Amino acid sequence: MPATTARPPTLPRALLLGCRAGLLVFLVLYTLCALLNMQLGYQGNESRIVTDWVWTEWRSVVLWQVARLLAAYCVVGLGLGALLGAGLWAAERGRRAVFWGSGLGCLVVEGMLVLGDMAHHPHVYAATLYGRSEVTAALLRGVSGTQPSGWYTAALVLPVLSVLAVVTRWLVMAPRWRSVMGGMAVAAVVVGFTGLGLARTRGAETSASPRPNLLILASDGLRPDHLSGNGYSRATSPNIDRLMAEGTRFDDTVVQVPRTAPSWTTLLTSQWAGEHPVVHTLVGPEAREAKLTTLATVLAEQGYRTAVVADYAGDHFSRFEYGFHQVSAPDFRFPDLVRQRMLIMNVALLPWTSLAPGLFPERGQFPELTDPAPLRARVRRTLAGLPEDAPFALVVFASSTHFPYAAPWPQEGRFVERGYRGPWRFGATPRMEVDPQAPTITPQDVAALGANYDAGVRTFDSLVGSLRQDLERRGRWDDTLVVLVSDHGEHLEDAGLGLGHGDHLWGRAALRIPFVVRLPGQVAQGRAVTQRARSLDVAPTLLELLGVSAPESFRGRSLASLVKPGPEPRPLPDLPALIETDLWFSDRDGQPYQTVRVPYPWIYETATVEPDTGEISLKPEWEGTVLRARHRGLYLGRWKLLELPTPDGVVLQLFDVVTDPEEKRDVAGDFPNVVTAMRAKLAAELPDASGEARSPVIH
């Protein structure tokens, strides 16, 4: 019996043994992931209400995703097991050695791949592992910062050795294959050099279009005060700093609604939310399907080829009718969220999905995965496909500065204090509910959060530099109007005003965005405009710089006169800058704004999933309450006014942003005439959507 067991198997038998071993290993891994990670939350927010509802109403989505995951585990196990089994056959090992060696080899390859993917994108694994135990947390901290390629190389050792062993045995057994293999090697070298030459030839192509192109570079939640060119202490933005030095920057640009979809719609339509239909994040089908006059539609009428390329946070580009010719952006439908959460729980499968992203596209929609590399590749494909005889208008929207601030290697952890072991080592997301067992936030936690955010800024900055190089190679950089903007800023617990954006209007962090323009000969170099700008003014400004008239529907004004080369221009008259909150997702997050608001339930009760589209939208019966409850206000000159509706009336607050730029002291009681005048300006700019009179309560 021992002699029989030690006898080497035939190749088919070795393949079968390897397949069995690989299948067994990966089915065990699937079972462990399913048993240990049976929660269905989103960015750490979980609700039994949603979990039960998913299992009852969306069972078909769940079961189909289970089938896809199981199939993927089986395919990987069978393929890897067969490869390793073939290698052991070539090494003339016995049957037991083939079976157990294949199984052990699968575990080794799997472990190295997981560690490599973990080193590259630790935030993806932190979503499941960081809070599970100190062992898994220590593993994440230890792997973070290591070179991913080292782990990937280790993962390739056994498969490569298996291939070499099989090829060697074939060559020994059949000498005639030697000449065939040599010919294939020569052909591969020729094809490789030919492809390289073609790539270089294509890269040298230029356009003869006489009109300037437009390139808008944006990152979700990008704070201008975290750019090193604006005086920030960390070296976060060398490429953006260079862009600012070559163009003109606006130092005080205010958005209306500091949430992505309403803010981008205001930026593109040059209309206030309320004039355009995207009044909050979860609008219904009528608003989503409304035809909008936007920067994209105006430029398309002038012969521009328009496109937008976005990652995780750019789903609104695929949901709203902005009028771009090409849209490469993710969806944000409830079934997609279910598939995302089920995939991210399968830690053992995650590295394999990165090798074949087309099979599990939901991986590219992870909030915890904001690697700009896939975005950069899609931008390059989009640029390559644009016609050479027409100017282009391209929007590139990244998400690396959106929570949970998940920068990939090599920026991940770059600015985090060495030895930090707290809860925000891998970023954070606003909580829907206060966790009574959570430890008190410490200054070290806040510092780690800012460090993760700054790594995201540096990641986006690298994307800016890479796209610049692409356009320079194409000879298109200096005939392109390059614009840097964002949709809103971000609260980072650094001023005691919470985390995230869109919930309140206190402070500057969430309401300010960078606004930089560069076009040689048309835009002054190194100029800083101190006059307040509004996101409403971005589209009219860009159109004038491109020599295109703005449509009558645009409410903003062009600021092009402030960026023209030559003597420093005179400032324009101040105009009101409206500010408003979005809808509130929670009524139990413990944040300060909860004490000054009109109450309504959290999103699990006020929102619904449209059965025909899978879109998440606000229930119609809550629309009026949400609009009446929102905080509103405006900046005008040196003043900032806030109107905060409560069940007992409207709380009015006034800040002098010249003498108190951090907006720490409410002076509404000291300047009642200013309050009255500012309220009149606010009502004239955009009347109250509720149509109801509100009695003020000055605090």
N, C-alpha and C positions, 0 to 999 in steps of 0.2 A: 504493500500500500504506500509506504513512504516513497518508494522509487517511482510509482505511478504518479503521485502527487507532484514530484519534482520534475517530471518530464515536461519540457516546454510545450505549450499548446500550439495549435495551428493559428494562423492569422485570424480567420473568422472566429475561432473560439476565444482568442485573446481580445478581439474587439467586443465580443459579447460579454466577457467577464468585466472589461473596462466600463462598458455601458451600465451594467448592473451596479457596479461599485459607485460610479458617478451619480446615477439616478438615486441610489440609496442616500448618499451624502446630501444631495441638494433637496430631497424630500424631507430629510431630517431638519435641514436648515430652514426650510419653509415652515415646518411645524413649529419650530422654536420661535421664529419671528411672529407667527400668528398667535401663539400662546402668550408671549411676553409683551406684545404691543397691541393689545386689543382695545385701544382707545381711538375715537374718531373726532379729534379736535382740529382746530385750525390755528396754527402758530401758537400753540399752547393753551388756547381757549377751548374748553370743552363744555358741553351741555348735554345732560341726559335727555332733555326735550328733543334736541336735534338728533342724537344718536338713535333714540327709539323711532323717531319719524323716518330716518333714513332706512332703517331695517324693514319698515312696513311699507312706505310709499315708493322707495327707490330700490327695492330688492333686486330688480332685474339688473340695474347698474352694478350693484354690489356683486351679484353672482357672476356677471360677465367679467368683472375685473378679477375676481378670484380665479376664474378659468384662465384668463390671460396670464396672471402671475404664475399659476401652477404650470401652464404650458411653457413659460419662459424658464422656470426652474428645471423642468424636465429636459428641455432642449439643451440648456447649458450643461446639465449633468451628463446627458448622453454624449454630447459632442466632446466635452473635456475628458470624460472617462474613456471614450473610444480612442482619443489621441494618446492619452497616457498608456492605455492598454497596448496600443500598437508599438509604442516605444519600448515597453517592457518585453513585448514579443521579440522585437529586434535585438534586445539584449539577451534573449534566450533564457528568460526567467520561467520558473514553474508556474502552474495554474494559481496556486495560493498566492505566490508573490505578485502575479499579475493583478489578482483581485484586490488584495490588501494594499499593494503598492499604488494601484490606481485610485483607490479610495483616499489613502493618505495624501497622495499627490494632489487630488482635488481640494482637500482641506488646505494644503500649503498654498496652492495657487489662489484659492478663494481668500485666504487670510491676507496674503500680500496685496491682492487687488483691493480689498476693503481698506487696508491701511494706506494704500496709495491714494484712493479716492478720498479717504478721510483727511489725509494730509493736504490734499488739493482743495477740498470743500468741507471743512470740519463742521460748519454750521448745519449742513444737511443731516449729519449724524447727531449733532447736538440736540436736534429737535426730538429725538427719541432716547438718546443715551445719556445726555449730560445730567439730567435730573433723576436718572434711574438709580444709580448707586455711586458710591465714591470710587469703586473700581473702574466703572465705565467712564466716569468723569476724569479720573486720573489718566486713563488711556487716551482720551481726547486731548487733554492738555499736553501729554507727552508726545503725541504724534503731530500736533499742530506745530507748524514751523519747520518740520523736517522736509527734505526734498522729495516731492512725490515721485520723481523719475527713479529714485533709488528703489522704492517699493515696487513700482511697475516693472523695473528691470528684474528684480528678484522673482516677480510673478511669472516672467517670461522664461526663466531658466529651464524649468521642467518641460514645458511645451516645446521649446526650441531643441532641447536635448532629444526629446522624443522624435521630432521631425528628422533631426540629423541621424539618429540611430536607424530610423526606417530607410532613409535615403542611402545610408552607408550599406545597409544589408542588401538593398536592391542592387546597388552597384556591384557588390561582391557576388551576388547570385546571378546577375545578368550583366556581363561586361558591355553589351551593346548599348545599355542605357547611358554609359559614360559620355559618348559622343552627343547623345540627345541632350543630356543635362548641360554639357558645355555649350552647345548651340543656344539653348534657352538662356543661359547666363549672358552670352554675347548679345542676344536680342534684347534682353532686359536693359543692359547698359546703353545700347543704341537708342531704345525708346526713351529711356530716362533723360539722356542728353538732348534728344530732339524735343521732348516736352519742356525741358528747361529753357531751351532756346525760344520756343514758341511763347512761353510765359513771359520771357524778357521782352520779346517783340511786342506782345499785347500791352505790357506795362508801359511802353514808350508812346502809345497812341495818345493823341491830343485832339481836342475839339476845335472847330473853327467857328463856333457860335459867338457872335459879337456881343450878345447881351450877358450880363453877369448871372451866374448861377446863384442859388440860395442854399446854404447848409445851416440848419438849426440843430445845435448840439444841446441836449438837455438831460438832466438827471433828476429823478424824482426826489423831492425834499432837500435840494442842494442849498445850503446856507451860505450866503456870500461872506459872512464873517469867519467862516472856516477855510477860506482860501488864503494861502500864504501871501499872494499878491495884494491882499487887502490888509496885511499886517498881522495875520494869524501866526502864532508862535511856531507851529509845526510846518514842515516842508510838505504840504499836502498837494500842491497844484503847480508844479513847474511848467507844464505845457499850457495850462490856462493862464498863468502869470505872463507867459510870453505872448499869448493872444491879447491880453489886456494891454501890454506894452506896445503892441503893434496897432491897436485900435482905440476905441473909446468905450469907457465903462460908465454906467449909471450907478451911483453909490446908494440910491434910495428908491428902489422900485417895489411897489406894493401890489399884492394880489387882492382880489375881492374875497373869494371863498378859498381858504387854504386846504382844499381837497382836490384830488387829481382831476376827475372828470369835469366838474364845474369850472375849475380854473383854466384847464386847457381850452374849454369851449369859449370862455371869455377871451382868452388870448387869441384864438383863431378867428372868432366872429367880431371882435371889438365891440361886444355888447355886454351889458351887465346881465348876470344871472337874474332871471325874471323877465328880461327882454328876450333872451334866448331861452329855450325850454328846459335846459339842464340846470334846474334850480337846486338839485342836490345829487348825491351819488347814486341813489337807487330809484331813478325815474322809471316810469313805465314805458310801454311800447310806443305810445303816441309821441313822446318826447324823443325816444331813440330813433324813430323813423322820420322825424321832421327833416325836411331839406333845409340846409343851412347855407348862407352865404358866408364863405370863409376866405382866409388867405389863400387856401389851396384852390378854391373854385375861381377866384379872381385871377390867379396866376395861370391856371389852366386855360382860361379864356384868352390869355395873352400868348399862348403857345408854349408855355412851360410844361415839362413833363414832371408831374408831382408824385412823390412817394413818401411813405413813412415806414420806418423800421423800429420796432420797440420790443422790449422783453417784458418780464413779469408784470410790472405795474402799468403797462400800456394797453390794457384790454379795451379801454374806451375808444381807441382808434378803430377797432373792429366792431364796436357796438353802435357808434354814432355816424351819421351821414356827413362827414367833414368834406367829402368831395375829392379825396386823393385818388389818383389813377391806380396806384399800387399800395396795398396795405399788407404789411408783414407784422402782425401783432397777435398776441394770444387771446383766447376767449376767457370769459369769467362767468361760466355757467355752473350751476350747482352740480350737475353730474361730473363736470371736470374737477370740481373741488373734491368730490368723493373719491375719484380715481387718484388724484394727487395724494390725499391723506393715506389711502390704502397702499400706495406705492412707497411712500416715504417710511412707512413702518417696516418694510421688507429690507432691512439693512443688508442682508446677504446678497440681494439682487441688485442693489443700487449701482455698484461699479460696472456691472454688465450692461445696465441700461445706458450708461455713459458711452459705452463702446458702440451701441446701436440705438442712437437717440430717436430715430424714426419709428421704432417699434413702440416706444413709450414716450410720446411727445409731452405728456403731462410732467415729465421730469423737468423740462425746460420752463415750466410755469411755477416751480417751487419758489415761494418767497424766500426760502433759505438758500437759494441758488441764484446769485446775481452775478455770475461770472460773465464778463462782457465778451469772452472769446466767441461764443456762438452768434452773439449780436454783431460782432465785427465781421464775421464770415458772411452773414446775411446782407450787411451793408455793402460789402465788396461785390457780392453777386448782383445786388440791385444796381450799383454803379456800373458794373460791366454790362448790364442789360439795358441801360438808358440809351436813347438815340444820340448820335454824335452831332446831328444837325439842329438840335433844339436845346435851349437851356433847361437845367433841371432845378427843381425845388425839393430838397430832401430834408426830412425831419428824422433825427436819430434820438431816441428816448431810452435812456438806461435806468436801471433800478438799484444800483449798488449803494446809493445813499438813502434808500427807503428801509424802514425797519423790516427785519431784525438786524440790518447793517451787517450783511453777510459777505464781506469781501473774501475772495478766494486767495490761495497762495499766489504770489509771494507776499501780498500786502497783509493778509490775515494775521492779526496779533502783533503787527509791526509796532504799534504805539502802546500796547497794553503793558502796564507795569509788570516786570518780571516777578513771578511768585504769586500773582493775584489768583485766588481760587474761588471767588465769589460767584453769585448767580448770574452775573452779566458778563462772564468771560467771553461768551459767544453771542453777545448782543441781547436785545430784548424787544418785546412787542407789548403795546398797551394791553392791559388786562381788562376783561369784561366784568370781572367780579373781584372784589378784594379777597385775598386768601388770608384768613386769620392766622394761619400757621407760618406765613412767609416772614422771614427775618426783616428787620427794619433796614431801609436803604441807607447805606453808608456813603461818605464821600469817596471811598475807594470804588464803590459800585458805580457811582456817577462818573468818575474818571474813566473807568473801564468802558462804560457806555460811549462816552465821547471818543475814546480811543478806537473803538470798533467803527464808529461813524467816520472818523478821520481816515481810517483804512479804506472805507468805501469811497471817500472823496478822492484819495490817491488812485484807487482803481479806475474811477471814471476819468480822472486826469490822464491815465495811461491810454485809455480809449481815445481821448481827444488827440493825443500825440500820434497814435497809430493811424487814425483817419487822416490827420494832416499829412503824414508821410504818403498815404495812398493817393491823395489828391495831388501832392507835389510830383509824385512819379507819373501821374497822368497829365501833368502840366495844367491842372485846373485850380490850384490853390489861390493864386493871385487874381483870377477872374471870377472868384466866388465870394459873395457876401456871406461871411461866416458870423453866426450869431450864437451866443451862449445865453441860455435862459433856464428857468425851472418853473414848476407849477406852484410851488409853495416852499416854505422853509420847514423847520423841524424843531420841536421841543425835545430837549435831551436831559431833562431834570436838572439842568445847570443853573436855572434861575428859580427853582421851586415851583415851576408852572407845569409840571407833569411831563408826559412822554407822548410823542406823536404830533398830530396836527388836526385842525378843523373843529376842535371841541370848544375853544374859547378864543377871545381876541386880545387877551392881555399880553403885554410885552411885544417884542419885535420879531422874535425868532421864527415863528411860523408864517408871518405876513410878508417877509422880505425875500426877494429872489435876486440872483445876479442877472444883469442885463448888459452884455458886451457885444459890440459890433465891430467888424473888421472888413474893410474893402479898400485896398490901396488906391489913393487918388481921390476917393470919395468920402473917406472917414479919417478924421484927425488921429494922429498917433499919440498914444500916451495921455490922452485927455481923460479927466475924471469929472463927470457932470454931477454936481451936488443937488441940483433941483430934483424934487420928487417926481418920479415917473410912475405910471400905472400899467399893469399888464394889459389894460384896455388900449394903451397907446402903442404896443409893440407892433401889431400888424400894420397900422397906418404908417409907422416909421419905416418899416422894411419896404413897403410898397413904394414910398417916395424915393428911397435909396436905389430901388430897382428901376425907377422911372415909370411906374405904373400908378394910375389914378385909383384912389380908394372909392369903394361904392358908397352910396348915400346911407346904407344901413349901418356903416361903421360909426360908432359913437365916440371912439377915441380920437386923439389928435396926433399928427405926426410930430416927432421930436427930431426930425432930420436936421433942422437948422442948428441944433445944439452939437451935432457931431461933424459938421462940415469943416474941412481944413481951413486954416486961416486964423485971424484974431479970435480971441475968446468971445463967443456970442453973448448977447444979452439974455438973461433968463426970461422965460415965458410967464404969463400970468398963472398963478396957482389955480388949480381946478380941484374939485372934491374927489377924493379917492375912497370909494365905498369899500367897506369890509363887512363880512357876514360869516357866521358859523354855518357849517353843514348840519345834516341831521345827526342826532346823538345815537350811537350804537348801544349805549348801556345807560341804565339808571342806577347802577350799583358798583361803579368802579372806584368810588371814594375820592374822586378828584374835586378840587375846590369849586369848579363851575357848577357842580351838582347842588350847591347851596343857593345859587342865584339863577334859577331857571323855572320854566313851566314844566311840570313833570309829565312824562309819558313813558310807556313801557320800553323795555330793551328790544333789540332787533329781532330776537327770537319770537316776539309777539307782534311786532309792527310790520315785519317784512313777510313776503310770500315768495314762493318759487312758481313762476308761470309754467304750467304743465306742458304747453306746446313748444316753448323755447328753452326752458331750463334757466331763464334769466331770473336773477334775484331782484325784486322790486318792492317798493313800499306799498302796503295795502292802501287802496284809494281812500278809505275812511280816515286814514291818519294824515293825509296830505295837508289839510287845513291846519291841524294842530302843529305839525312840524314847521310850517311856514310862519305861523304866529309866534311860535316859541323861540325861534332862532335869535341869537344875539346879533345886533347890527350896530353899525357906526360908520364914521368916516374920519379921514385925515384931511385937514385943510390948513395950510400955512403952518403955524406953530402948534396947532391944537389937534387933539385926538378925542373924539366924542364916542362914548359907548352907550347904547340902549339895551338894557338887559331885562326882558320881560319876566315877571314873577306872578304868582297867583294874587299878590297884593298890589300889583301895579308895576310900573317900569322903573327900574333902578337906573339912574343916570350917573355916568362917571366921565370926568374930563381930565385930560393930562396935557401938560405943557411939554412937548417933546424937545424943545430947545433947551430949557433949563433943567429938564428931567428926562434925558434921552432913554433911560431904562424904564420909564413910566411907573415909578414906585409910588407917587403921591397923587391921589385924587383931589383935584382942586375945583370940582363942580360947585361946591358951596361958596367958594370965593369969587366965582365969575358967573353969576346967574345969567347976565346978559349974553355972555359968550355961549352958554348952553342953549339959550333960546334961539340965537342966530344959527348955531350949528344944527339944531334940530330942524329948523326951517330949510336949511340947505339939504339935509338928508332927505326930508320929505319931497323936496323939489326934484332931487336927482333920481330917486326911485321911490314912489309912494308905497306905503305899507301894503303888502300883499293881502293882508287879512281884511282890509277895509274897515277895521274897527278902531275907534278912538281909544287911546290908552293914557291913563293918568299917571304922571311921573311921581316917583318917590326918590328924592335926592339923598344919596348916602355918601 
